[in-house]
Amino acid sequence: MWTSSFHWPSSCRQQTLVDFLRRDWHKMHGLSSSPTKPPTTISSTSTPSTSTPSTLSTPSTPDGRSLVRFGIAGFLSEYVNHQDVAEFLQFSVPSIGFPGPGNPVYNFTTVNVNNGANIQMPRFLAGMEASLDVEYAMALGYPSQIIFYSTGGVADKINPAGSRRDPRHSNNEPYLDLLEFLIAQPADTIPHVLSISYSDDEQTVPQPYATRVCQLFMQLAARGTTVLVATGDGGSHGISDSCIHGDGSNKHPLQPTFPASCPWVTAVGSTEIGIWGPGAVPPAIGAEYSSGGFSNYFPRPAWQNDTVNTYLGRFGDSKAGLFNRYGRGVPDISVIGSNFAVTWGGVPSMATGTSASTPVVAAMVALANDRRLKAGKSPLGWLNGALYSPRVQSILEDVTFGISKGCMPFNRTVWPTGWPAATGWDAVTGLGVPNDFDKFSAALLEV
């Protein structure tokens, strides 16, 4: 993910998601299009709140909240500032950002795992990733119960020479600590949806550790949790720019990322808006930064064989030796990931990356779970079996333009190039984009 700061303009083409939130949010949530009128001033101590119209088409508790628990994973000392979230919602979704008379406060809960960070002041110490994830989870996933899991520590990391790095210099996330905590929770507190906007080059994660983490993702899915994971922002070179193999050989293969490569999670890639001719509706294209590829740790599951084999058949031997053609393919699905307006440390900013796409898909799944629970059905849990079914594939928008960047984006004649988007599944956008939420939600209701 990368960011920049800016001043809120009166209109800005880059505010893709904010424009949607202000214009069409009520349609996605079954609400009246007349939001509460914003006050003329914003209190420095205000927190997100919401009106709860009678037209809300979701299962609700007596206090007006959804029954769905929507978890956001936080790592590497990132935490969320409540005032940032309040100001973001007040700007982007006034209908829930400003309190109406007698309406309950719409807020999020922070759960500290392994001494995770949660310092509210000074405000500028808040994490950009954490802010982005929670702000869009709340804006798009309303009225889900948002839980931010702030997890402390780091995990072991393997350097390009193939040896373990000094833990003091590791920036690999402690996924195992979070998962062991969640697995130990009772059924009435475990999240129905978990959004993880973090990723590492798969080869930097010790394989026994990755295997154990993936096993716990399977256990979590069996308990009804849908896990969405960002693929990363390095295109075909994963997270780092080197593409140097981690066995000390100095080879330059294409890089998969973890935990997106675990088959028990749904890996989320990114699209962006293409540039088209005058008067034409610009199509979605695969974002250059959207990481994808094929795992070296996890074999390709049977439910992926048909779609992935069709894609690989396009290349012949042109990428032979650069990837594991029998590995689990990544990503599974994608949505827009560019130019997200975020309030971070009191400063309006912009963010881009698959870490922005992931909470958007997670919010869709949370709302689909709302409808399932209202219908007396169980939560979705593991999602990939449904995604790869003909029923769901038929309602996803196929993305056929775009190519991910390679290891050396300014010297592509020498280094391996990225993965191209293509008809059907591809290693940039997966199966495609759930552009019609009503159809997507209806399909998931039938699972």
C-alpha positions in Angstrom: 0.0 0.0 0.0 1.2 3.5 -0.7 -0.2 6.8 0.4 -0.2 10.6 -0.1 -1.7 13.5 1.8 -4.1 16.1 0.3 -6.8 18.6 1.2 -10.4 17.6 0.8 -11.5 19.2 -2.5 -15.1 20.1 -3.3 -15.0 17.5 -6.1 -12.2 15.1 -7.0 -12.3 12.4 -9.6 -9.9 10.4 -7.5 -12.4 9.9 -4.7 -13.9 6.9 -6.3 -15.1 5.1 -3.2 -16.0 8.3 -1.3 -18.2 9.4 -4.2 -19.9 6.0 -4.1 -20.4 6.2 -0.4 -22.0 9.7 -0.5 -24.1 8.9 -3.5 -25.1 5.2 -3.5 -24.4 3.9 0.0 -28.0 3.8 1.1 -28.9 1.6 -1.9 -26.3 -1.0 -0.8 -27.7 -1.0 2.7 -31.4 -0.8 1.9 -31.8 2.7 3.5 -33.7 5.9 2.8 -31.7 8.3 0.6 -32.3 11.2 3.0 -29.4 11.1 5.5 -29.3 13.0 8.8 -28.4 16.6 8.1 -24.8 17.2 9.2 -24.2 19.8 12.0 -22.3 22.9 11.0 -19.4 22.0 13.2 -17.5 18.8 14.0 -16.6 18.2 17.6 -13.0 17.2 18.2 -14.2 14.5 20.6 -17.0 13.1 18.3 -17.2 9.4 17.5 -19.1 7.6 14.7 -22.8 7.1 15.2 -25.7 6.2 13.1 -29.4 6.6 12.6 -31.2 3.3 12.3 -34.1 3.6 9.8 -36.9 1.2 9.8 -36.1 0.1 6.3 -32.8 -1.5 7.3 -32.9 -4.9 5.7 -30.5 -6.8 8.1 -30.8 -8.9 11.2 -30.6 -6.5 14.2 -30.2 -6.7 17.9 -32.4 -4.5 20.1 -29.7 -1.8 20.0 -29.9 -1.6 16.2 -26.7 -3.4 15.4 -26.1 -6.3 13.0 -25.6 -9.8 14.4 -22.5 -10.2 12.1 -19.1 -9.8 13.7 -16.7 -8.3 11.2 -13.0 -8.7 12.3 -10.1 -6.6 11.0 -6.6 -7.9 11.6 -3.9 -5.3 12.8 -0.2 -6.0 13.0 3.2 -4.3 13.3 2.1 -1.8 16.0 -0.6 -0.3 13.9 -3.8 0.8 15.7 -6.9 2.9 14.8 -7.7 6.3 16.1 -11.4 6.8 17.0 -11.4 10.5 16.0 -9.9 9.6 12.6 -12.8 7.2 12.0 -15.4 9.7 13.2 -14.2 12.4 10.8 -14.0 10.0 7.9 -17.5 8.8 8.4 -18.8 12.3 8.9 -17.3 13.3 5.5 -18.0 10.2 3.5 -21.2 8.7 5.0 -23.0 11.6 6.8 -26.0 9.3 7.4 -24.0 7.3 9.9 -21.3 9.8 10.6 -23.5 12.2 12.5 -25.7 11.2 15.4 -29.5 11.7 15.2 -31.7 12.1 18.3 -31.8 8.9 20.3 -29.7 6.9 17.9 -27.0 4.5 19.1 -23.3 5.2 18.5 -21.8 3.2 15.7 -18.3 2.5 16.7 -15.7 -0.3 16.7 -14.1 -2.4 19.4 -10.4 -3.0 19.8 -9.2 -6.3 21.1 -5.5 -6.5 22.1 -3.7 -9.8 21.3 -0.2 -10.4 22.5 0.1 -6.8 23.8 -1.0 -5.2 20.6 -0.9 -1.4 20.3 -3.9 0.8 21.0 -2.4 4.3 21.8 -5.0 7.0 21.0 -2.7 10.0 21.6 -0.8 11.5 20.0 -3.1 11.1 17.1 -0.4 11.0 14.4 0.9 7.7 15.7 -2.2 5.9 14.3 -1.5 3.3 11.6 -2.4 4.1 8.0 -3.2 0.5 7.2 -5.3 0.1 10.3 -7.2 3.4 9.6 -7.9 2.4 6.0 -9.2 -1.0 6.9 -11.5 0.0 9.8 -12.8 3.1 8.0 -14.0 1.2 5.0 -15.2 -1.8 7.0 -17.5 0.6 8.9 -18.5 2.6 5.9 -19.4 -0.3 3.6 -20.1 -3.0 6.2 -22.6 -1.0 8.3 -24.2 -2.1 10.6 -21.8 -5.0 11.2 -20.1 -5.2 14.6 -16.5 -4.1 13.8 -13.7 -5.7 15.9 -10.1 -4.6 15.4 -7.6 -7.2 16.5 -4.4 -5.4 17.4 -1.8 -8.1 17.5 1.7 -7.5 18.9 5.0 -9.1 17.9 6.6 -10.3 14.7 7.2 -13.7 13.1 10.4 -15.4 11.9 11.6 -14.2 8.5 13.9 -15.9 6.0 16.3 -13.6 4.1 17.3 -14.0 0.4 20.4 -16.1 1.4 18.0 -18.7 2.9 18.9 -18.1 6.5 16.6 -16.8 9.3 16.8 -13.1 9.9 17.4 -11.6 13.4 13.9 -11.3 14.9 14.7 -7.7 15.8 14.8 -6.9 12.1 11.8 -9.0 11.0 8.6 -7.3 9.6 6.7 -10.5 9.0 3.3 -10.5 10.7 2.6 -12.9 13.7 -0.4 -14.6 12.0 -0.1 -17.6 14.3 -0.6 -15.5 17.5 -3.8 -14.0 16.2 -5.2 -17.3 14.9 -4.4 -19.2 18.1 -6.3 -16.4 20.0 -9.3 -16.6 17.7 -9.5 -20.4 17.7 -9.7 -20.3 21.5 -12.7 -18.0 21.5 -16.2 -19.2 22.1 -18.7 -19.4 19.3 -20.5 -16.2 20.3 -17.4 -14.0 20.0 -15.5 -15.5 17.0 -15.8 -13.3 13.9 -18.0 -14.3 11.0 -15.6 -12.4 8.6 -11.9 -11.6 9.0 -10.2 -9.1 6.8 -6.3 -9.3 6.6 -4.6 -6.5 4.6 -1.1 -7.8 5.2 1.1 -10.1 3.2 4.7 -11.4 3.0 6.7 -13.0 0.2 5.9 -16.7 0.7 9.5 -17.7 0.6 10.3 -15.4 3.5 7.9 -17.4 5.7 9.3 -20.7 7.2 7.3 -23.5 5.5 6.4 -25.3 8.8 5.1 -22.0 10.2 3.1 -21.3 7.0 1.6 -24.8 7.1 0.5 -24.4 10.7 -1.0 -21.0 10.0 -2.9 -22.5 7.0 -4.2 -25.3 9.2 -5.6 -22.8 11.6 -7.3 -20.9 8.8 -9.0 -24.2 7.9 -10.1 -24.6 11.5 -11.4 -21.0 11.5 -13.3 -21.6 8.3 -14.9 -24.7 9.8 -16.2 -22.6 12.6 -17.9 -20.2 10.2 -15.4 -17.5 9.6 -14.7 -16.2 6.1 -11.1 -15.0 5.8 -10.2 -12.4 3.1 -6.5 -11.7 2.5 -4.7 -9.1 0.4 -2.3 -10.5 -2.2 0.2 -7.6 -1.9 1.2 -4.7 -4.1 4.3 -5.9 -6.0 2.7 -7.5 -9.0 4.4 -10.7 -10.0 7.4 -10.0 -7.7 5.3 -10.2 -4.5 6.4 -7.8 -1.8 10.1 -7.3 -2.5 11.6 -5.9 -5.7 14.5 -8.4 -6.0 12.7 -11.7 -7.0 15.8 -13.4 -5.7 15.1 -17.0 -4.6 15.3 -17.5 -0.9 17.5 -20.6 -1.1 20.7 -18.8 -1.7 20.8 -19.7 -5.4 20.4 -16.1 -6.7 17.7 -17.3 -9.1 15.0 -14.9 -10.1 11.6 -16.6 -10.0 8.2 -14.9 -9.9 7.0 -14.5 -6.2 3.8 -15.8 -4.6 2.7 -14.2 -1.3 1.5 -15.6 2.0 -1.1 -16.0 3.6 -2.9 -15.3 0.4 -1.5 -18.6 -1.0 -3.3 -20.7 1.7 -6.3 -22.3 0.0 -8.5 -21.8 3.1 -8.5 -18.1 2.6 -10.0 -16.0 -0.2 -7.2 -14.0 -1.8 -8.1 -10.5 -3.0 -6.4 -8.7 -5.8 -7.0 -5.2 -7.3 -8.4 -3.5 -10.3 -8.3 0.1 -11.4 -10.2 2.3 -13.8 -8.8 2.1 -17.3 -8.4 5.1 -19.7 -10.7 4.8 -22.7 -11.9 6.8 -25.7 -14.1 9.9 -25.4 -17.7 9.1 -24.3 -16.9 5.5 -23.5 -17.4 3.9 -20.1 -13.9 3.1 -18.9 -13.6 -0.6 -18.1 -12.0 -2.1 -15.1 -8.4 -3.3 -15.7 -6.1 -5.5 -13.7 -4.0 -3.2 -11.5 -0.3 -3.3 -12.3 0.5 -3.6 -8.6 -1.9 -6.5 -7.9 0.2 -9.4 -6.7 -0.6 -12.9 -7.9 0.9 -16.1 -9.0 1.3 -19.7 -7.8 2.3 -21.1 -4.4 5.5 -23.1 -3.8 4.1 -24.3 -0.5 0.5 -25.3 -1.2 -0.6 -27.5 -4.2 -3.4 -26.4 -6.4 -6.8 -27.7 -5.0 -9.1 -29.6 -7.3 -11.7 -26.8 -7.2 -9.2 -24.5 -9.0 -7.9 -26.9 -11.6 -10.2 -26.2 -14.5 -10.0 -22.4 -14.4 -6.2 -22.2 -13.7 -5.2 -24.8 -16.2 -7.0 -22.9 -18.9 -5.0 -19.8 -18.0 -1.7 -21.6 -17.9 -2.4 -23.1 -21.3 -2.0 -19.6 -22.8 1.7 -19.4 -21.9 3.1 -22.7 -23.1 6.7 -22.8 -21.9 7.3 -19.0 -22.0 7.5 -18.8 -18.2 9.0 -22.2 -17.5 11.1 -22.4 -14.4 9.9 -19.1 -13.1 6.9 -20.5 -11.1 5.3 -23.7 -9.8 2.7 -24.5 -12.4 1.1 -27.0 -9.9 0.7 -24.5 -7.0 -2.4 -22.9 -5.6 -3.3 -19.9 -7.8 -3.7 -16.4 -6.4 -5.9 -14.3 -6.3 -9.4 -15.5 -6.2 -11.4 -12.3 -6.6 -10.7 -8.6 -7.0 -12.2 -5.1 -6.7 -11.0 -1.6 -7.2 -7.9 -0.7 -5.1 -6.8 2.7 -6.3 -7.3 6.2 -4.8 -9.1 5.5 -1.5 -9.7 8.6 0.6 -8.6 8.0 4.2 -8.4 10.0 7.4 -5.1 9.1 9.1 -3.5 10.9 12.1 -5.9 13.8 11.5 -4.8 14.2 7.9 -6.9 13.5 4.8 -4.8 11.1 2.7 -5.1 8.8 -0.3 -4.3 5.1 -0.3 -3.8 2.5 -3.0 -3.3 -1.2 -2.9 -4.8 -4.7 -2.5 -5.0 -3.8 1.2 -7.7 -1.3 0.2 -9.6 -3.8 -1.9 -9.7 -6.4 0.8 -12.0 -4.7 3.4 -14.3 -3.8 0.5 -14.8 -7.5 -0.4 -15.0 -8.4 3.3 -17.8 -5.8 3.8 -19.7 -7.4 0.9 -19.4 -10.8 2.6 -20.4 -9.3 5.9 -23.6 -7.9 4.4 -24.3 -11.2 2.6 -23.9 -12.9 6.0 -26.5 -10.5 7.4 -29.0 -11.8 4.9 -28.1 -15.4 5.6 -28.5 -15.0 9.4 -31.8 -13.2 8.8 -33.0 -16.2 6.7 -32.0 -18.6 9.5 -28.9 -19.9 7.7 -25.4 -20.4 9.0 -22.6 -18.0 8.2 -20.7 -18.6 5.0 -17.4 -19.7 6.5 -15.0 -20.9 3.8 -15.9 -19.0 0.6 -13.8 -20.4 -2.2 -15.9 -23.4 -2.9 -18.8 -21.1 -3.6 -16.7 -18.6 -5.6 -15.5 -21.2 -8.0 -19.0 -22.6 -8.6 -20.6 -21.9 -11.9 -23.4 -20.0 -10.2 -21.1 -17.4 -8.6 -18.7 -17.2 -11.5 -21.5 -16.3 -13.8 -22.3 -13.1 -11.9 -18.7 -11.8 -11.6 -17.4 -9.3 -14.1 -14.5 -10.8 -16.0 -11.5 -8.5 -16.3 -9.5 -9.1 -19.5 -7.2 -6.0 -19.7 -4.1 -5.2 -17.7 -0.8 -6.8 -16.7 0.9 -7.0 -13.3 4.4 -5.5 -13.1 7.5 -7.7 -13.1 10.6 -7.8 -11.0 12.1 -4.8 -12.7 9.3 -2.7 -14.1 11.6 -0.4 -16.0 13.6 -3.2 -17.7 11.1 -5.8 -18.7 13.1 -7.1 -21.6 15.6 -8.5 -19.2 13.6 -9.6 -16.1 10.5 -11.7 -16.0 7.4 -9.8 -16.9 4.2 -9.9 -14.9 1.0 -11.9 -15.3 -1.6 -10.7 -17.8 -5.3 -10.4 -17.2 -7.3 -12.8 -19.4 -10.7 -14.2 -20.1 -11.7 -16.4 -17.1 -9.4 -16.7 -14.1 -6.1 -14.9 -14.2 -3.2 -14.2 -11.8 -4.0 -10.5 -11.6 -7.7 -10.3 -10.8 -8.7 -14.0 -10.1 -12.2 -14.8 -11.2 -13.2 -11.2 -11.6 -15.1 -8.4 -9.8 -18.4 -8.7 -7.9 -19.8 -5.5 -9.4 -23.5 -6.3 -8.8 -23.8 -6.6 -5.0 -27.4 -7.7 -5.1 -26.6 -10.6 -7.5 -23.5 -11.5 -5.5 -25.4 -11.5 -2.2 -28.3 -13.5 -3.7 -25.9 -16.1 -5.0 -24.2 -16.4 -1.6 -27.6 -16.7 0.1 -28.2 -19.8 -1.9 -25.0 -21.6 -0.9 
